[in-house]
Amino acid sequence: MSTLQANCPSCGGPIEFKAGSTIVIICPFCRSAIARSDRALTDLGKIAEVVDSESPLKLGLKGTFRDARFELTGRAQLKHELGGSWDEWYATFSNGWVGWLAEAQGKFYLTFYQPLPSGTVLPTFNDLQLGQTIPEIPNPTPLMVQERAHGTYAAAEGEIPYKLTPGEVFEFADLAGKKNTFATIDYSMDPPWVFVGNQVTLDEIGLGDAKPVQREARRVSVAGMSCPHCGGPLSLNAPDKAERVTCPNCDSLLDINDGNLSYLKTLKPAPDQPDFVAPIGAEGTFPGDVKFKIIGAVVRSVTIDGIKYFWHEYLLYNPMVGFRWLVHSDNHWNFVEPVNPADVDQSGYIGSGQTVRYNGTTFKIFQDAQAVTEYVKGEFYWRVEQGETVRAVDYVAPPLMLSQEISQSEINWSLGTYMTNDEISKIFGVPDLPKPWGVAPNQPFTGQFYYTWGMLPLLALLVVAVFMIPLTGLTKTILNQQVVLPAMTNATTSQSIFSQPFDIKPNSNVRITAGAQVSNSWADLDVDLVNDQSQEVESVNVPIEYYSGVEDGESWSEGGTSTDATLSSLPAGKYTLKVEGTWQNWQQPMPVTVKVEQNVNRGVNFCFAFVLLLIAPLLGIFRKFSFESRRWKDSMFSGSSSGSDDSDDDD
């Protein structure tokens, strides 16, 4: 490092340029921006004091990045054209690197100047399109334009490595790439400068122990604030971040400009909009053990087929984490967090329905409409306006919803996670929340138990059936004999004949099959199973008939030449069959084949049990189909979905 000591040309106070890369230093005595050149020091004008905040960063803080030590030696505070501000901390590295640590909405981005190859010409600011990739910037992952806007140099302190002119308005574009890659094109230079780096956590840069410090100076003093319209008392939850606030006494929308409140308009809620459920100022701990406070609330709407649909969005704030959203629609709740736009793959389609992929999950398009801000309450980090409109596109993979919002200058993606009423009641201590209406776009199905766990008994039944076959043995034939009933003397008498003896084993069912070669005729057989020792008889009737022919050129048939009957297990012993019968052609003898089998697997009990156990899974599947049908009937793209849900998160 090279050190230059001099006196401020404005007030004469001592100043010191510690880093050789420092171009401008802010005089700590008179707040002048002093630029150095080879010949002299130049006073660029007075610059405001930085707005102290609850940021964990401060000048002199030291950290480590990629084994290189750095110190925060400068800070520039910049205002966004849409309201709000962000800080850029100048990081001077011990190895000669010069980096910028940008801090915005609780996120941190560490970037470094990246010279472009000779002859490279970047698109002009006016030619940039949101979502386009910039191949002119060499990078392992493509960089896409996330935002193009104007900023203003509002305040600074310490040493700055470029010529910062107080109040100067400049053009910039923020770019995003996969794996948290981040880049900025600064159009205040000619040609534009490019800074490339990554979104980082304080732990990753050796500042994990940094804590928000209590500052004495505040841009807006909470004590003694009053509405300039009605004179009612006001208080702010995030005085260092707020750009707009509404008066709780007269519903005035107020602008916050360097601590000065100015009246903009009196807000008038739509007559049919629902009331807010959660109160401003409520605090609760969300998943991840992070505590947030509700500091603002918005009523938004979309109009579809001439019908206006409303929902609420609550702005959550934590000084160490930044801002999140809690969305309340049809009494369903979603906790919403921002995501890197470059991590969303928009190239997928299923039939006519567009899909996107994020973090390994496929999301189906659900809604694409213009979202309008109808009413606001509380305070906001941007210059919110009643009536402002953005294009809002929602994709679902229950219990998640991936949402894209597109304005004239910015593309934002966010990920919503479905939360139940019980979870919200527990977080905020708000009892008796109104019950949800219908099925939410990303509401998970809770009846999966019926068709997942309900399949286990069916599987167990199949396993038992397979293992019972070898345990119970196979079907065994114990008699197979042909007997001949002699011709009858008249049609009303019957003839009988006995089979040869055979043995029956205990604890096994018995099937008797009788067959006769009847053709366009019938035979009615009575078969008695006689126990040779006890003379006990089990009787079964075996009717046989078979008819066939040709009608209108087509063959037909009905019946068959054999029939069987099954008996339950009989006492063990030696048995004989007595076959007695009558038949249509009684003048002729009737050959009859009789067969006796034991241990016959009929499957009746199995089929009955299978059907009975199948009821629960079928009801679960029906409920699932009905649930998905109710979900997608409210979608603009219901025709592109079969009502199925291929997300692994569906329960």
Phi, psi and omega in degrees: 000144175250136184248131177237121177254136182204184177246143180298126179292349181267313184240350179085358180291154181289137175228158185217121174270105185277323184259140180295337181274355182289128178257321183232139173234141180268119180297124182287351183263318185240003178063026176276143174271112185254120179259143178250149174225187180293337188251323188201174174262141182237133177274114181272355179118166180286146176229146185292158173292147178293149176280108179294143184221188178272020178298142176283353183267153176200159178299141180091351180291138184243141180216188182222136175221121182052048177065013178248132180280145176218163177225139176279110186247353180206160181212128174244138179246126187238144179258141178271147182298334180266008182102161183086165180217164175219160181251143172235116182263131180276117182255116178262119184266150180292337180266008177100353178294155173232120183232160176241128176252101181274139180234117181213125176052041176082003178250156182231136182229120179257117183231159179227148177298132180238107177293143181267156177304149181304134178088357181288132177239117179279154173300146177291162180302317182290337180273349181294140176239136177301132179092348181282150176270152181245088183291345181293341179264110180297127180197143180301330177241138180302145180252126181248149182284118178261327183207142170227123188202183178246144176231165180228134175287107187260322185203163180197163173205156179077212185255138183236134185271019176212170184280094181272121179253118182305132177081357182290136177262134182225162178257143179210162175223132175259135182239149180233144175226170181294162180058039175064023175292140182220143179213156177226136171255119181261108183273006175284346176262158176225109002288165182300149175263148180241133176239127184234140178188218184215154166289133185230164169256160179297328177298322183291339181246022174074021180240025184296338181272357180293137181236151176301132180263151178277115182265146176280321183277137176228141178293323180235123177276124182291322183291134173077013179283146177215152181290129180289350182265314183244349181082002181290156182289147179228154171214150182243140177275329179228072187298336182274349183248335190292137174245331178224147177215148176254143178281124180288351184266321185234007179061031177274140172270123186243142175264139178252115183229101180053041177089354180260127178268133177230140182283132178254305181192162173266126183279140177237111180293150176296142185296335184253010181283146180286158180280152175294143180261314183269139182276149172296136181096350179293141181240147178198157180260123184259170178309140187096001178060042178248130181266128179237154174241139174283118180247347180204161179215143183230139168260123178237164182210158167230150178244120182231125181054039176080001181251132180266129179246132183254155167205167182247145173230123180258129179275120180257145183221136170220124187299334181272337185252326182107215187252143172224175181232147171239116186258132182237111183223125182053035180065019169258154186234145175221133172267122192244130179234148178287151176229161179288120182302328183290342180276358179262121179266114184258021186266000188265148176219145169237106185061233179266003182260124181287144174230158172229158178239139176213128176055038176083002182247139177267130180246136178263142180293138182239320185210145176214103187207170177273120180264131185244135174280116185266323187199147180227156180210138180095212184233156188217151183272001174228170184277076183297143180229137173291127181098354180294146188231139173225157173276125182242124180238126182246137175235141186235146170207081188315135008267024184251151172226124178258122187238141177241132175238129185237121173246187181293334186240358189205148171242128178233140174242146178216156181241120178259140177243126184295137177231145182274165176301321180297321179295316180292319178300319180291321182295314186257354182067032179256106183279165172054048175294145180299145183290145180296154175254134174059205180247127180286155181306325182241022178290127180285146176284129186257010181255020182299334181306321187292326182252003172254296177293333178293341178279343182297315176300324177296317178297319178297321178298317180296319179297316179298318181298320181293318183282340180286335182299307179290333181287322182269349180087169181267166178297135182237130178273123182251351175206133174213101190217147173254128175240157182239120175278124182292161179300149182265155179281333174207171187286344185266341178278169178230160179241149179223159179203153182253148176272176173284154181294156177208161183259139176245133178267157183283165170061031176220139178290167184230128176246129178250123179243130178237137180226144179218141183277071177268145178219116186053040179204186184219163172213136180245112186248135171250122184245123177253131175260109190254126174281115187296335183272311184266348183063017174288145187236133169247124186247143174224148176257132182235091177279138180230131174206145181212126179228145179207166178176191179232131180222125182055037177081001180243136179282148177216159177202157176209153183081197180195174184263005177210153179215151180231162176218145184241137177246151175288176186301144181242162175299145179294151178154188180262133184232161175224143176266132170253117182253123180227141182192170172233156181210165188295312180269068188291344181287345183246148176300153182240105174290132181231130175260125178242140179224134178242128181233150176238158179061049183274126177274097182277331179078009181295311180297320179298313181297320179297314180295321180297313180296319181295316180287341181283345185298313183297312178299321180295319177296322178296317179295320178297317178297321178298314180297317179296319179299313181293325178296319179291328176296308190278348177292339178268003181269147172291344185240035182297332179289343181267002180233140177276004183086001179273167181224110183265017177279138177291348184272354181294133182245000000 
